[in-house]
């Protein structure tokens, strides 16, 4: 039987396992590459095909459509990525393979050819699908069940994500907008290579985390191969899946193949979740599983609004915001703040407030006033919603003056960030607490697509 529990004598730094910091820096550089590319993707698509820094000249609806599908697929592929980790590779090897694929994906984007553009996006989708759910699950594996450090450990890990996001939005955004889009894409590839080097160097601190379960443990769970036979054995599963399958056909006929595919994916996910529930042996495990699935509703609401940052809010910063400043920025930027820089605000606020909010919840716990994970996530949704009120004021100012001030975007991102800190690290920790061990990566893989 595989030993997946963290050793009692594992080396620690600042009260947390050393492995946390290896995963921190690996994810930091991976997120640098991802968010750096995301910060300039839509801007590259809508930039004119002529001029010193030519883009593809797409319309805004075309660019937002590609951005939406790309963002969705990045996270949807996390589900097969989680399954492959649980059943074939183990989390540790899945992260390594995903990192290698990402290096090639970002590197190919630096080539100024359309085949390279689509190939690079495809490789990034596959690489993130393998790396993202499994590195988060590995963080949970560093802590024993009931370890009170787990939530704070995930907040530290989350800060690492946003250090990468903050630096990339400024550095990759500046390089892309000022010197050339493909230089920005190439820089993102270099960052991913650095993350891969850190991960390989730190393997000695991850020896007992993310290993593939034994064959017996893997076979204890229901296999994907008997999914459809399980549907036939349960009237409820069969009815729900039939309704969703009908919605898939309706979506295809009404709105096109893409929406039909989306409904079909939803059908498979729901069927899979019901299959996992049926496979659980104890009522306690089933109750924990149901609570985890209910928390996904809050996740859908939160991220459905939050992910406007890379699309609509990015274009709003470019077209509707007065970004002029009374002095000239260095490196040839001039006296106008690049639109991509606003993408760094979320990450900057997380770095500033992440530990503050984590300590606030920790102090409440010491006073026996700890809020439940569901309550924290609900508060996060409310605070994030307040952020959009500032965008309403920005739109009103734009209607009156022809442009809106930058501070509206700053305030919106501030409240979005505080809401995110109440929701996202807590959700990651919550899933690793409640998910059945043999389905840990699969559950994380299901959680991530809900962010889009």
Kinemage of the C-alpha trace (Angstrom):
@kinemage 1
@onewidth
@group {chain A} dominant
@subgroup {mainchain}
@vectorlist {calphas} color= white
{ca unk a 1} P 0.000 0.000 0.000
{ca unk a 2} L 1.417 3.414 -0.976
{ca unk a 3} L 2.345 5.738 1.840
{ca unk a 4} L 0.697 9.049 1.022
{ca unk a 5} L 0.785 10.610 4.480
{ca unk a 6} L 3.386 13.311 5.140
{ca unk a 7} L 6.237 12.102 7.353
{ca unk a 8} L 6.270 13.350 10.936
{ca unk a 9} L 9.884 14.510 10.693
{ca unk a 10} L 9.692 16.364 7.381
{ca unk a 11} L 11.847 19.490 7.200
{ca unk a 12} L 10.005 22.738 7.911
{ca unk a 13} L 10.537 26.438 7.287
{ca unk a 14} L 8.557 29.175 9.087
{ca unk a 15} L 6.285 26.526 10.588
{ca unk a 16} L 5.347 24.859 7.292
{ca unk a 17} L 6.789 21.900 5.331
{ca unk a 18} L 9.651 22.764 2.966
{ca unk a 19} L 7.640 21.148 0.180
{ca unk a 20} L 5.157 24.019 0.432
{ca unk a 21} L 7.807 26.493 -0.689
{ca unk a 22} L 8.921 24.271 -3.578
{ca unk a 23} L 5.326 24.148 -4.789
{ca unk a 24} L 5.013 27.894 -4.020
{ca unk a 25} L 7.841 28.825 -6.408
{ca unk a 26} L 6.872 26.241 -9.030
{ca unk a 27} L 3.344 27.604 -9.157
{ca unk a 28} L 4.602 31.191 -8.987
{ca unk a 29} L 6.550 30.786 -12.236
{ca unk a 30} L 3.772 28.766 -13.870
{ca unk a 31} L 1.266 31.505 -13.051
{ca unk a 32} L 3.774 34.125 -14.251
{ca unk a 33} L 3.723 32.414 -17.636
{ca unk a 34} L -0.062 31.911 -17.693
{ca unk a 35} L -1.152 35.357 -16.500
{ca unk a 36} L 1.547 37.074 -18.526
{ca unk a 37} L 0.202 35.480 -21.673
{ca unk a 38} L -3.384 36.171 -20.574
{ca unk a 39} L -2.620 39.864 -19.997
{ca unk a 40} L -1.637 40.399 -23.631
{ca unk a 41} L -3.705 37.756 -25.459
{ca unk a 42} L -6.863 39.819 -26.044
{ca unk a 43} L -4.825 42.974 -26.706
{ca unk a 44} L -2.766 41.080 -29.311
{ca unk a 45} L -5.911 39.756 -30.965
{ca unk a 46} L -7.593 43.178 -31.307
{ca unk a 47} L -4.478 45.183 -32.266
{ca unk a 48} L -4.321 46.379 -35.871
{ca unk a 49} L -2.413 44.279 -38.399
{ca unk a 50} L -0.340 47.307 -39.412
{ca unk a 51} L 2.082 49.431 -37.423
{ca unk a 52} L 5.165 48.819 -35.345
{ca unk a 53} L 3.562 46.223 -33.064
{ca unk a 54} L 1.025 44.510 -35.289
{ca unk a 55} L -1.590 42.160 -33.922
{ca unk a 56} L -4.191 40.007 -35.627
{ca unk a 57} L -6.788 42.743 -36.169
{ca unk a 58} L -9.722 40.744 -34.834
{ca unk a 59} L -12.959 42.379 -33.734
{ca unk a 60} L -13.687 42.580 -30.016
{ca unk a 61} L -16.438 39.902 -30.158
{ca unk a 62} L -14.080 37.546 -32.005
{ca unk a 63} L -11.272 38.155 -29.520
{ca unk a 64} L -13.531 37.718 -26.493
{ca unk a 65} L -14.988 34.532 -27.971
{ca unk a 66} L -11.531 32.981 -28.389
{ca unk a 67} L -10.486 34.198 -24.943
{ca unk a 68} L -13.618 32.674 -23.412
{ca unk a 69} L -13.165 29.304 -25.081
{ca unk a 70} L -9.450 29.245 -24.299
{ca unk a 71} L -10.027 30.107 -20.631
{ca unk a 72} L -12.774 27.513 -20.348
{ca unk a 73} L -10.728 24.744 -21.978
{ca unk a 74} L -7.693 25.497 -19.805
{ca unk a 75} L -9.744 24.566 -16.760
{ca unk a 76} L -12.013 21.916 -18.310
{ca unk a 77} L -8.972 19.832 -19.248
{ca unk a 78} L -8.165 19.787 -15.520
{ca unk a 79} L -10.743 16.998 -15.177
{ca unk a 80} L -8.932 14.467 -17.405
{ca unk a 81} L -5.713 15.839 -15.896
{ca unk a 82} L -6.955 14.892 -12.441
{ca unk a 83} L -8.126 11.470 -13.632
{ca unk a 84} L -4.743 10.725 -15.220
{ca unk a 85} L -3.028 11.664 -11.960
{ca unk a 86} L -5.327 9.483 -9.846
{ca unk a 87} L -5.208 6.473 -12.161
{ca unk a 88} L -1.981 6.597 -14.214
{ca unk a 89} L 0.783 9.045 -13.276
{ca unk a 90} L 0.338 10.188 -9.705
{ca unk a 91} L 0.160 13.906 -8.953
{ca unk a 92} L 3.905 14.481 -8.795
{ca unk a 93} L 4.635 13.055 -12.244
{ca unk a 94} L 1.546 14.750 -13.742
{ca unk a 95} L 2.871 18.142 -12.599
{ca unk a 96} L 6.241 17.391 -14.209
{ca unk a 97} L 4.717 16.338 -17.540
{ca unk a 98} L 2.395 19.349 -17.516
{ca unk a 99} L 5.319 21.693 -16.875
{ca unk a 100} L 7.288 20.289 -19.810
{ca unk a 101} L 4.297 20.674 -22.136
{ca unk a 102} L 3.820 24.277 -20.956
{ca unk a 103} L 7.435 25.193 -21.720
{ca unk a 104} L 6.941 24.043 -25.316
{ca unk a 105} L 3.520 25.697 -25.575
{ca unk a 106} L 4.674 29.143 -24.489
{ca unk a 107} L 7.850 28.816 -26.547
{ca unk a 108} L 5.914 28.039 -29.733
{ca unk a 109} L 3.726 31.130 -29.189
{ca unk a 110} L 6.857 33.229 -29.705
{ca unk a 111} L 6.886 32.117 -33.367
{ca unk a 112} L 5.071 34.640 -35.572
{ca unk a 113} L 2.926 32.148 -37.494
{ca unk a 114} L -0.754 31.278 -37.174
{ca unk a 115} L -0.041 27.539 -36.929
{ca unk a 116} L 2.279 28.314 -34.017
{ca unk a 117} L -0.380 30.479 -32.356
{ca unk a 118} L -3.020 27.742 -32.307
{ca unk a 119} L -0.517 24.968 -31.541
{ca unk a 120} L 0.850 26.972 -28.613
{ca unk a 121} L -2.627 27.578 -27.195
{ca unk a 122} L -3.424 23.869 -27.498
{ca unk a 123} L -0.251 22.837 -25.672
{ca unk a 124} L -0.871 25.388 -22.911
{ca unk a 125} L -4.393 24.016 -22.432
{ca unk a 126} L -3.016 20.469 -22.098
{ca unk a 127} L -0.149 21.515 -19.821
{ca unk a 128} L -2.287 23.527 -17.419
{ca unk a 129} L -4.790 20.666 -17.315
{ca unk a 130} L -2.107 18.330 -16.007
{ca unk a 131} L -0.300 20.751 -13.706
{ca unk a 132} L -2.932 22.969 -12.120
{ca unk a 133} L -5.251 20.513 -10.300
{ca unk a 134} L -2.441 18.256 -9.173
{ca unk a 135} L -0.071 20.818 -7.701
{ca unk a 136} L -2.944 22.171 -5.575
{ca unk a 137} L -3.773 18.650 -4.394
{ca unk a 138} L -0.112 18.116 -3.482
{ca unk a 139} L -0.254 21.154 -1.182
{ca unk a 140} L -3.092 19.501 0.736
{ca unk a 141} L -1.047 16.293 0.912
{ca unk a 142} L 1.693 18.086 2.853
{ca unk a 143} L -0.587 18.299 5.913
{ca unk a 144} L -2.100 15.519 7.976
{ca unk a 145} L -5.858 15.391 8.425
{ca unk a 146} L -6.961 17.940 11.020
{ca unk a 147} L -3.744 19.998 10.790
{ca unk a 148} L -4.774 23.566 11.673
{ca unk a 149} L -1.982 24.941 9.443
{ca unk a 150} L -3.674 23.732 6.267
{ca unk a 151} L -5.778 26.863 5.514
{ca unk a 152} L -2.827 29.182 6.133
{ca unk a 153} L -0.616 26.915 4.018
{ca unk a 154} L -3.020 27.317 1.118
{ca unk a 155} L -3.026 31.090 1.613
{ca unk a 156} L 0.792 31.116 1.416
{ca unk a 157} L 0.575 28.998 -1.731
{ca unk a 158} L -2.055 31.387 -3.093
{ca unk a 159} L 0.246 34.340 -2.492
{ca unk a 160} L 2.847 32.547 -4.615
{ca unk a 161} L 0.327 32.290 -7.430
{ca unk a 162} L -0.255 36.012 -7.264
{ca unk a 163} L 3.377 37.056 -6.957
{ca unk a 164} L 3.747 35.446 -10.372
{ca unk a 165} L 0.565 37.065 -11.663
{ca unk a 166} L 1.599 40.520 -10.400
{ca unk a 167} L 5.084 40.433 -11.902
{ca unk a 168} L 3.917 38.961 -15.193
{ca unk a 169} L 1.149 41.485 -15.842
{ca unk a 170} L 3.689 44.295 -15.585
{ca unk a 171} L 6.764 42.652 -17.135
{ca unk a 172} L 5.151 40.552 -19.870
{ca unk a 173} L 2.512 43.237 -20.444
{ca unk a 174} L 5.163 45.925 -20.929
{ca unk a 175} L 7.359 43.767 -23.164
{ca unk a 176} L 4.357 42.718 -25.239
{ca unk a 177} L 2.825 46.183 -25.670
{ca unk a 178} L 6.073 48.135 -26.114
{ca unk a 179} L 8.563 45.775 -27.759
{ca unk a 180} L 6.422 43.142 -29.470
{ca unk a 181} L 3.682 40.669 -28.643
{ca unk a 182} L 5.766 37.612 -29.491
{ca unk a 183} L 8.595 38.746 -27.216
{ca unk a 184} L 6.029 38.776 -24.428
{ca unk a 185} L 4.894 35.251 -25.276
{ca unk a 186} L 8.518 34.064 -25.344
{ca unk a 187} L 9.211 35.634 -21.952
{ca unk a 188} L 6.309 33.659 -20.504
{ca unk a 189} L 7.974 30.475 -21.780
{ca unk a 190} L 11.248 31.334 -20.031
{ca unk a 191} L 9.351 31.814 -16.767
{ca unk a 192} L 7.749 28.368 -17.070
{ca unk a 193} L 11.183 26.837 -17.631
{ca unk a 194} L 12.350 28.431 -14.357
{ca unk a 195} L 9.364 26.905 -12.563
{ca unk a 196} L 10.228 23.485 -13.954
{ca unk a 197} L 13.828 23.818 -12.737
{ca unk a 198} L 12.634 24.705 -9.220
{ca unk a 199} L 10.286 21.716 -9.197
{ca unk a 200} L 12.997 19.274 -10.281
{ca unk a 201} L 15.468 20.672 -7.733
{ca unk a 202} L 12.965 20.352 -4.887
{ca unk a 203} L 12.002 16.704 -5.414
{ca unk a 204} L 13.831 15.710 -2.224
{ca unk a 205} L 11.247 17.684 -0.229
{ca unk a 206} L 8.309 16.014 -2.000
{ca unk a 207} L 9.213 12.339 -1.616
{ca unk a 208} L 6.050 11.427 0.319
{ca unk a 209} L 3.618 13.666 -1.543
{ca unk a 210} L 1.828 13.155 -4.850
{ca unk a 211} L 2.871 9.549 -5.421
{ca unk a 212} L 0.674 7.172 -7.386
{ca unk a 213} L -1.546 5.059 -5.149
{ca unk a 214} L -1.012 1.308 -5.164
{ca unk a 215} L -2.863 -0.779 -7.749
{ca unk a 216} L -5.207 -2.099 -5.065
{ca unk a 217} L -6.089 1.423 -3.869
{ca unk a 218} L -6.638 2.673 -7.422
{ca unk a 219} L -8.929 -0.244 -8.207
{ca unk a 220} L -11.012 0.274 -5.065
{ca unk a 221} L -12.862 3.098 -6.767
{ca unk a 222} L -15.324 2.870 -9.612
{ca unk a 223} L -13.528 2.937 -12.941
{ca unk a 224} L -14.419 5.335 -15.726
{ca unk a 225} L -15.034 2.342 -17.950
{ca unk a 226} L -18.191 1.358 -16.062
{ca unk a 227} L -19.653 4.880 -16.108
{ca unk a 228} L -22.435 4.083 -18.583
{ca unk a 229} L -23.345 0.780 -16.939
{ca unk a 230} L -23.688 2.670 -13.634
{ca unk a 231} L -26.102 5.073 -15.338
{ca unk a 232} L -28.341 2.179 -16.349
{ca unk a 233} L -28.360 0.815 -12.792
{ca unk a 234} L -29.693 4.040 -11.230
{ca unk a 235} L -33.024 5.562 -12.351
{ca unk a 236} L -32.098 8.974 -10.903
{ca unk a 237} L -28.739 9.068 -12.687
{ca unk a 238} L -30.372 7.926 -15.908
{ca unk a 239} L -33.102 10.603 -15.763
{ca unk a 240} L -30.680 13.439 -14.925
{ca unk a 241} L -28.196 12.390 -17.595
{ca unk a 242} L -30.949 11.983 -20.213
{ca unk a 243} L -32.208 15.517 -19.510
{ca unk a 244} L -28.701 16.940 -19.822
{ca unk a 245} L -28.024 14.928 -22.964
{ca unk a 246} L -31.217 16.330 -24.470
{ca unk a 247} L -30.016 19.820 -23.528
{ca unk a 248} L -26.752 19.050 -25.352
{ca unk a 249} L -28.606 18.247 -28.575
{ca unk a 250} L -30.847 21.310 -28.150
{ca unk a 251} L -27.817 23.534 -27.517
{ca unk a 252} L -26.100 22.181 -30.615
{ca unk a 253} L -29.149 22.718 -32.850
{ca unk a 254} L -30.003 26.146 -31.383
{ca unk a 255} L -26.604 27.797 -30.850
{ca unk a 256} L -24.042 25.664 -32.631
{ca unk a 257} L -21.645 22.821 -31.995
{ca unk a 258} L -19.676 24.659 -29.293
{ca unk a 259} L -22.635 25.035 -26.955
{ca unk a 260} L -23.736 21.478 -27.629
{ca unk a 261} L -20.264 20.323 -26.629
{ca unk a 262} L -20.499 22.400 -23.460
{ca unk a 263} L -23.786 20.758 -22.436
{ca unk a 264} L -22.354 17.323 -23.257
{ca unk a 265} L -19.387 18.040 -21.015
{ca unk a 266} L -21.781 19.048 -18.227
{ca unk a 267} L -23.650 15.762 -18.720
{ca unk a 268} L -20.471 13.730 -18.285
{ca unk a 269} L -19.397 15.709 -15.205
{ca unk a 270} L -22.763 15.287 -13.467
{ca unk a 271} L -22.810 11.570 -14.278
{ca unk a 272} L -19.274 11.206 -12.972
{ca unk a 273} L -20.082 13.022 -9.724
{ca unk a 274} L -23.089 10.770 -9.159
{ca unk a 275} L -20.936 7.732 -9.861
{ca unk a 276} L -18.380 8.838 -7.273
{ca unk a 277} L -21.142 9.356 -4.692
{ca unk a 278} L -22.474 5.861 -5.305
{ca unk a 279} L -18.964 4.425 -4.898
{ca unk a 280} L -18.424 5.934 -1.422
{ca unk a 281} L -18.863 3.343 1.317
{ca unk a 282} L -19.704 5.275 4.505
{ca unk a 283} L -22.458 7.816 5.203
{ca unk a 284} L -19.912 10.239 6.684
{ca unk a 285} L -17.921 10.220 3.435
{ca unk a 286} L -21.116 10.752 1.455
{ca unk a 287} L -22.179 13.680 3.658
{ca unk a 288} L -18.759 15.325 3.311
{ca unk a 289} L -18.915 14.814 -0.436
{ca unk a 290} L -22.370 16.429 -0.707
{ca unk a 291} L -21.233 19.459 1.321
{ca unk a 292} L -18.245 19.826 -0.996
{ca unk a 293} L -20.482 19.713 -4.076
{ca unk a 294} L -22.838 22.317 -2.571
{ca unk a 295} L -19.860 24.625 -2.053
{ca unk a 296} L -19.292 24.462 -5.809
{ca unk a 297} L -22.422 26.608 -6.276
{ca unk a 298} L -20.671 29.500 -4.534
{ca unk a 299} L -17.584 28.843 -6.646
{ca unk a 300} L -19.597 29.109 -9.874
{ca unk a 301} L -21.191 32.412 -8.823
{ca unk a 302} L -17.895 33.929 -7.710
{ca unk a 303} L -15.696 32.981 -10.645
{ca unk a 304} L -18.382 33.602 -13.228
{ca unk a 305} L -18.170 37.283 -12.309
{ca unk a 306} L -14.491 37.428 -11.386
{ca unk a 307} L -13.184 36.129 -14.738
{ca unk a 308} L -14.412 39.297 -16.469
{ca unk a 309} L -11.002 40.732 -15.527
{ca unk a 310} L -9.086 39.304 -18.469
{ca unk a 311} L -11.811 40.040 -21.018
{ca unk a 312} L -14.352 42.840 -20.610
{ca unk a 313} L -12.485 44.727 -17.885
{ca unk a 314} L -9.243 44.471 -19.856
{ca unk a 315} L -10.914 45.988 -22.928
{ca unk a 316} L -12.635 48.604 -20.738
{ca unk a 317} L -9.215 49.670 -19.458
{ca unk a 318} L -7.927 49.867 -23.039
{ca unk a 319} L -10.812 51.748 -24.674
{ca unk a 320} L -12.836 53.568 -22.000
{ca unk a 321} L -10.360 54.552 -19.286
{ca unk a 322} L -8.274 57.721 -19.168
{ca unk a 323} L -4.821 56.245 -18.523
{ca unk a 324} L -2.820 59.454 -18.958
{ca unk a 325} L -0.424 60.483 -16.179
{ca unk a 326} L 1.475 63.779 -15.672
{ca unk a 327} L 4.926 62.210 -16.095
{ca unk a 328} L 6.654 59.859 -18.503
{ca unk a 329} L 7.249 56.218 -17.604
{ca unk a 330} L 10.656 54.659 -18.426
{ca unk a 331} L 11.583 52.032 -21.049
{ca unk a 332} L 9.765 53.880 -23.808
{ca unk a 333} L 6.324 53.447 -22.234
{ca unk a 334} L 5.483 57.168 -22.244
{ca unk a 335} L 2.875 59.030 -20.188
{ca unk a 336} L 0.042 56.531 -20.568
{ca unk a 337} L -0.310 53.530 -18.261
{ca unk a 338} L -0.446 50.303 -20.348
{ca unk a 339} L -3.880 48.672 -20.169
{ca unk a 340} L -2.315 45.319 -19.270
{ca unk a 341} L -0.926 46.783 -16.022
{ca unk a 342} L -4.404 46.823 -14.491
{ca unk a 343} L -4.266 43.024 -14.565
{ca unk a 344} L -1.524 43.236 -11.927
{ca unk a 345} L -3.752 45.023 -9.383
{ca unk a 346} L -5.512 41.847 -8.285
{ca unk a 347} L -2.222 40.066 -7.663
{ca unk a 348} L -0.676 43.079 -5.909
{ca unk a 349} L -3.613 43.352 -3.511
{ca unk a 350} L -3.423 39.613 -2.769
{ca unk a 351} L 0.262 39.953 -1.869
{ca unk a 352} L -0.564 42.907 0.421
{ca unk a 353} L -3.705 41.556 2.081
{ca unk a 354} L -3.287 37.764 1.824
{ca unk a 355} L -1.506 37.193 5.135
{ca unk a 356} L -3.630 39.880 6.842
{ca unk a 357} L -6.878 38.079 6.018
{ca unk a 358} L -5.403 34.650 6.821
{ca unk a 359} L -4.285 35.933 10.238
{ca unk a 360} L -7.726 37.455 10.829
{ca unk a 361} L -9.415 34.065 10.352
{ca unk a 362} L -6.707 32.371 12.459
{ca unk a 363} L -7.278 34.785 15.364
{ca unk a 364} L -11.016 34.131 15.222
{ca unk a 365} L -10.270 30.419 15.446
{ca unk a 366} L -8.089 30.920 18.536
{ca unk a 367} L -11.007 32.773 20.144
{ca unk a 368} L -13.334 29.864 19.254
{ca unk a 369} L -15.197 32.153 16.846
{ca unk a 370} L -14.067 30.521 13.629
{ca unk a 371} L -16.398 30.972 10.673
{ca unk a 372} L -17.208 27.938 8.546
{ca unk a 373} L -15.599 27.552 5.133
{ca unk a 374} L -18.993 27.979 3.449
{ca unk a 375} L -19.576 31.252 5.346
{ca unk a 376} L -16.167 32.594 4.299
{ca unk a 377} L -16.873 31.747 0.668
{ca unk a 378} L -20.320 33.405 0.806
{ca unk a 379} L -18.811 36.575 2.294
{ca unk a 380} L -16.284 36.543 -0.542
{ca unk a 381} L -19.056 36.493 -3.145
{ca unk a 382} L -20.786 39.482 -1.507
{ca unk a 383} L -17.582 41.544 -1.300
{ca unk a 384} L -16.732 40.742 -4.914
{ca unk a 385} L -20.205 41.925 -5.935
{ca unk a 386} L -19.563 45.285 -4.259
{ca unk a 387} L -16.588 45.707 -6.601
{ca unk a 388} L -18.900 45.780 -9.610
{ca unk a 389} L -20.767 48.728 -8.117
{ca unk a 390} L -17.639 50.804 -8.768
{ca unk a 391} L -17.722 49.695 -12.415
{ca unk a 392} L -21.286 51.052 -12.611
{ca unk a 393} L -19.951 54.435 -11.453
{ca unk a 394} L -17.134 54.129 -14.012
{ca unk a 395} L -19.657 53.524 -16.793
{ca unk a 396} L -21.724 56.525 -15.658
{ca unk a 397} L -18.626 58.733 -15.736
{ca unk a 398} L -17.752 57.419 -19.198
{ca unk a 399} L -21.225 58.306 -20.469
{ca unk a 400} L -20.835 61.856 -19.132
{ca unk a 401} L -17.184 62.605 -19.969
{ca unk a 402} L -16.192 60.198 -22.736
{ca unk a 403} L -13.737 58.405 -20.432
{ca unk a 404} L -13.598 57.209 -16.839
{ca unk a 405} L -10.938 57.644 -14.180
{ca unk a 406} L -8.467 54.890 -13.341
{ca unk a 407} L -9.440 54.845 -9.667
{ca unk a 408} L -12.745 53.117 -10.461
{ca unk a 409} L -10.862 50.135 -11.840
{ca unk a 410} L -8.505 50.195 -8.854
{ca unk a 411} L -11.428 50.105 -6.404
{ca unk a 412} L -13.175 47.342 -8.358
{ca unk a 413} L -10.046 45.180 -8.361
{ca unk a 414} L -9.498 45.863 -4.637
{ca unk a 415} L -12.919 44.551 -3.645
{ca unk a 416} L -12.671 41.657 -6.094
{ca unk a 417} L -9.379 40.714 -4.466
{ca unk a 418} L -10.663 40.815 -0.886
{ca unk a 419} L -13.592 38.676 -1.993
{ca unk a 420} L -11.201 36.271 -3.688
{ca unk a 421} L -9.080 35.945 -0.540
{ca unk a 422} L -12.181 35.013 1.436
{ca unk a 423} L -13.222 32.434 -1.159
{ca unk a 424} L -10.506 30.848 -3.244
{ca unk a 425} L -7.786 29.691 -0.787
{ca unk a 426} L -10.550 28.500 1.535
{ca unk a 427} L -12.184 26.540 -1.297
{ca unk a 428} L -8.892 24.876 -2.247
{ca unk a 429} L -8.278 23.833 1.351
{ca unk a 430} L -11.909 22.779 1.785
{ca unk a 431} L -11.748 20.413 -1.189
{ca unk a 432} L -8.568 18.704 0.020
{ca unk a 433} L -10.236 18.215 3.429
{ca unk a 434} L -13.470 16.700 2.145
{ca unk a 435} L -12.559 14.946 -1.113
{ca unk a 436} L -12.136 11.153 -0.953
{ca unk a 437} L -8.394 10.382 -1.181
{ca unk a 438} L -8.705 8.147 -4.240
{ca unk a 439} L -10.579 10.919 -6.075
{ca unk a 440} L -8.576 13.892 -4.743
{ca unk a 441} L -7.133 15.088 -8.063
{ca unk a 442} L -10.405 14.437 -9.890
{ca unk a 443} L -12.292 16.641 -7.401
{ca unk a 444} L -9.711 19.404 -7.804
{ca unk a 445} L -10.021 18.954 -11.555
{ca unk a 446} L -13.797 19.410 -11.323
{ca unk a 447} L -13.413 22.489 -9.105
{ca unk a 448} L -11.146 24.352 -11.528
{ca unk a 449} L -13.550 24.403 -14.543
{ca unk a 450} L -16.179 25.938 -12.269
{ca unk a 451} L -13.977 29.053 -12.232
{ca unk a 452} L -15.024 29.794 -15.806
